[in-house]
Amino acid sequence: MQIFITGAGGFIGGSLACGLARDGHRVVGLVRRPEQVGELAALGIEAVLGELDQRDLLIAQAQAADAVINAADSDHRGAVEALLDGLAGSGKTFLHTSGSSIVGDASGGEGSTAVYHEDALPEPTPDKAARVAIDRLVLQAAKRGVRSAVLCNTLIYGHGLGLPRDSVQLPRLVRQARRSGVVRHVGRGLNVWSTVHIEDVLDAYRLALRHTPPGTFYFIENGEAAFRDMSAAIARALGLGEAQDWPLEQAVAEWGYEMANYGLGSNSRVRGERARRLLGWAPKHASVLDWIATEPG
């Protein structure tokens, strides 16, 4: 297939682009920085220089492709609308990348027993309402002749297959620890996130490209861990002292509101049953703690 991927210079999009190119697909990737054009070409990916606000460019690329993956920005509604308009009535596959902070509770590092399933999602917090609205827009595109699906990834670990090596969440803990000499988690670190390895994410997208029913929402997860346990594992791997609690306001000063409250300070416990049942997804990596022990940074 010819597959158009937004965010091909990023962690998720780059990993998808490289993996699918290795599978023999012709991959066209949207990037923002000129230097990434040559870097992606060396990996067998045809890069298109542009921005998510360039509606005509996105429509043209969507119409030229056999399938489209949006991995650039889960919150950019204009880009999603443009891609869906380009695909309307075509029957082509559109995979939209979301993130499981949509069920995040911004608990400040406190734990929760709430676990969410794909057919029973909670109402989002005001911070996440716009992202959930985009997810719903993608799912509704099935009525417009698009084989659309939302892949809602959990905390991704593992090293990237494309240009960026690091994922979004755990590397922030590692970088802060290396600068300060102390590993820290938000609040008491009792908050729990579902997790998934980047190689298993790639496998889920591979299968969804071929087999997803239109209008399907997937959680992509295989295991879970509390941040207190992940930060303790990082401390051991880096040879540092015991991980420490960090007041939320100090975490916000370090990582920003969104990352401190949701990416690192919330609970996001979900179960991804549909990818296993509908796609035959069989993830191979089940323990983020084991991965940290051997590949911390």
C-alpha positions in Angstrom: 0.0 0.0 0.0 0.9 3.7 -0.2 0.5 5.0 3.3 0.5 8.6 4.3 1.6 9.2 7.9 1.5 12.6 9.7 4.1 13.0 12.4 6.7 10.8 10.6 9.4 12.7 12.4 8.0 11.9 15.9 8.3 9.0 18.2 5.1 7.1 17.3 4.8 8.3 13.7 8.4 7.7 13.0 8.3 4.2 14.5 5.2 3.4 12.4 6.7 4.8 9.3 9.9 2.8 9.6 8.2 -0.4 10.5 5.7 -0.2 7.6 8.4 0.8 5.2 10.3 -2.3 6.2 7.2 -4.3 5.6 7.4 -3.2 1.9 4.8 -0.4 1.9 5.5 2.9 0.2 5.4 5.3 3.1 4.9 9.1 2.6 5.5 11.0 5.8 4.7 14.6 6.8 7.5 16.4 8.6 8.0 20.0 9.7 11.8 20.3 9.6 13.7 20.4 6.4 16.6 18.3 7.8 14.2 15.4 8.4 13.5 15.0 4.7 16.9 13.5 4.1 17.0 11.6 7.4 13.8 9.8 6.5 14.9 9.2 2.9 17.8 7.2 4.4 15.3 5.0 6.2 13.2 4.4 3.0 10.5 6.9 3.7 9.4 9.7 1.3 9.1 12.9 3.3 6.7 15.7 2.5 7.6 19.0 4.2 4.5 20.8 5.6 2.3 21.7 8.6 -0.9 20.4 10.0 -2.6 23.7 9.2 -2.1 23.2 5.4 -5.5 21.8 4.6 -5.0 21.5 0.8 -1.8 19.6 1.3 -3.4 17.1 3.7 -6.4 16.6 1.4 -4.1 15.9 -1.6 -2.0 13.5 0.3 -5.0 11.6 1.7 -6.5 11.3 -1.7 -3.2 10.0 -3.2 -2.7 7.4 -0.5 -4.3 3.9 0.0 -4.5 4.5 3.8 -3.7 7.4 6.2 -2.4 7.4 9.7 -2.6 10.5 11.8 0.2 10.3 14.4 1.2 13.9 14.6 -1.2 15.6 17.1 -4.2 14.0 18.9 -5.6 17.5 19.5 -5.4 19.2 16.1 -9.0 19.1 14.9 -8.3 21.0 11.7 -5.9 18.4 10.5 -8.3 15.5 11.2 -11.1 17.3 9.5 -8.9 17.9 6.4 -7.8 14.2 6.2 -11.4 13.0 6.7 -12.6 15.3 4.0 -9.9 14.0 1.6 -11.0 10.4 2.3 -14.7 10.8 2.4 -16.5 8.2 0.3 -13.3 6.4 -0.6 -13.6 3.4 1.7 -10.0 3.9 2.6 -8.6 3.3 6.0 -7.9 6.2 8.4 -6.2 5.4 11.7 -6.2 8.2 14.3 -3.8 8.2 17.2 -5.2 9.2 20.5 -3.9 8.7 24.1 -5.4 7.2 27.2 -5.0 10.4 29.2 -8.6 10.9 27.9 -9.6 8.9 31.0 -6.9 10.5 33.2 -8.1 11.9 36.5 -5.3 14.4 37.4 -5.1 12.8 40.8 -1.8 14.4 41.8 -0.2 11.0 42.2 -2.9 9.3 44.2 -4.2 5.9 43.2 -7.5 4.8 41.9 -9.4 1.5 41.5 -11.3 2.7 38.4 -10.5 0.6 35.2 -12.1 1.6 31.9 -13.2 -0.5 29.0 -13.7 0.4 25.3 -17.5 0.1 25.5 -17.9 2.1 28.7 -15.8 5.3 28.6 -16.3 8.0 31.2 -17.1 11.6 30.4 -13.8 13.4 30.0 -12.5 16.1 32.2 -12.8 19.6 30.7 -9.1 19.4 29.8 -9.7 16.4 27.7 -13.1 17.2 26.2 -11.7 18.5 22.9 -9.6 15.4 22.3 -12.5 13.1 23.0 -14.6 15.1 20.5 -12.0 14.6 17.9 -12.0 10.8 18.6 -15.8 10.8 18.2 -15.5 12.7 14.9 -13.1 10.0 13.6 -15.4 7.2 14.6 -18.4 9.0 13.0 -16.5 9.2 9.7 -17.5 5.5 9.2 -20.9 7.0 8.1 -19.1 9.1 5.4 -17.4 6.1 3.7 -14.2 6.1 5.6 -12.9 2.9 7.3 -11.9 4.9 10.4 -10.5 3.8 13.7 -9.1 5.4 16.8 -6.1 3.7 18.4 -5.8 5.0 21.9 -2.3 4.3 23.2 -1.4 4.0 26.8 2.0 4.8 28.3 4.5 3.7 25.6 7.9 2.4 26.5 10.8 1.0 24.5 13.1 2.8 22.1 11.7 4.3 18.9 12.3 2.7 15.5 12.5 6.0 13.7 14.3 9.3 14.2 13.5 10.0 17.9 14.7 7.4 20.3 12.7 8.5 23.4 9.0 8.3 24.1 7.0 11.0 25.9 6.6 10.0 29.6 9.3 7.9 31.3 12.2 9.6 29.6 11.1 12.8 31.4 11.6 11.1 34.7 15.0 9.9 33.6 16.2 13.3 32.3 15.1 15.0 35.5 16.9 12.3 37.6 20.1 12.7 35.7 20.1 16.4 36.1 19.3 16.4 39.8 20.6 13.1 41.0 17.2 12.3 42.4 14.4 10.3 40.8 11.0 11.9 41.5 7.4 11.0 40.9 4.3 13.3 41.1 2.9 13.3 44.6 3.1 9.8 46.3 3.4 8.1 42.9 0.5 5.7 43.7 -1.2 6.5 40.3 -1.3 3.7 37.8 -1.0 3.7 34.1 -1.6 1.0 31.6 1.4 0.4 29.4 2.5 -0.9 26.0 5.8 -1.5 24.2 6.4 0.5 21.0 6.9 -2.7 19.0 3.5 -4.0 20.1 2.0 -0.6 19.1 3.4 -1.0 15.6 1.9 -4.5 15.4 -1.5 -3.1 16.4 -1.4 -0.5 13.7 -0.3 -3.1 11.1 -3.3 -5.3 11.9 -5.7 -2.3 12.0 -4.6 -1.2 8.6 -5.7 -4.5 7.2 -8.6 -5.7 9.4 -10.3 -3.0 11.4 -14.1 -2.7 11.1 -15.1 0.9 10.4 -15.8 3.1 13.4 -13.9 1.2 16.0 -12.2 2.5 19.1 -9.2 0.5 20.6 -7.3 0.9 23.8 -3.7 -0.4 23.1 -2.4 -1.8 26.3 -0.6 -4.8 27.7 0.0 -4.5 31.5 0.1 -1.6 34.0 2.3 -0.2 36.6 2.2 2.4 39.4 4.6 5.4 38.9 6.1 4.7 42.3 7.2 1.3 41.1 8.5 2.7 37.8 10.4 5.5 39.4 11.9 3.0 41.9 13.0 0.8 38.9 14.6 3.8 37.3 16.5 4.7 40.5 17.9 1.2 40.7 18.8 1.1 37.0 20.6 4.5 37.3 22.3 3.6 40.5 20.6 6.4 42.4 19.0 6.6 45.8 15.4 5.9 46.7 12.9 7.7 44.5 11.1 10.6 46.2 7.7 12.1 46.3 7.3 15.5 44.6 4.5 18.0 45.3 2.4 18.6 42.3 3.2 22.3 42.0 6.9 21.5 41.8 6.2 18.9 39.2 4.2 21.4 37.1 7.2 23.8 37.3 9.4 21.1 35.9 7.2 19.4 33.3 4.3 21.8 32.6 0.6 21.6 33.5 -0.4 18.9 31.0 2.5 16.5 31.6 2.5 16.8 35.4 -1.2 16.5 35.8 -2.1 13.9 33.2 1.0 12.3 31.6 2.8 11.7 35.0 0.3 12.5 37.7 -3.0 10.8 36.8 -4.4 7.3 36.7 -5.1 5.8 33.3 -6.1 2.2 33.8 -7.7 0.7 30.8 -8.3 -2.7 29.1 -7.7 -3.2 25.4 -9.9 -6.2 24.5 -11.0 -5.2 21.0 -7.5 -5.3 19.4 -7.1 -8.9 20.6 -10.6 -10.0 19.7 -11.1 -8.2 16.4 -7.6 -8.0 15.0 -5.8 -11.0 16.6 -3.3 -8.7 18.2 -0.9 -10.7 20.4 1.5 -8.3 22.2 4.9 -9.7 23.2 6.0 -7.3 25.9 4.1 -7.3 29.2 6.4 -5.7 31.8 7.5 -2.1 31.8 9.4 -2.8 35.0 11.5 -5.5 33.3 12.3 -3.2 30.4 13.4 -0.4 32.7 15.7 -2.8 34.5 17.6 -3.5 31.3 17.0 -0.3 29.2 16.4 2.6 31.5 17.4 5.5 29.3 
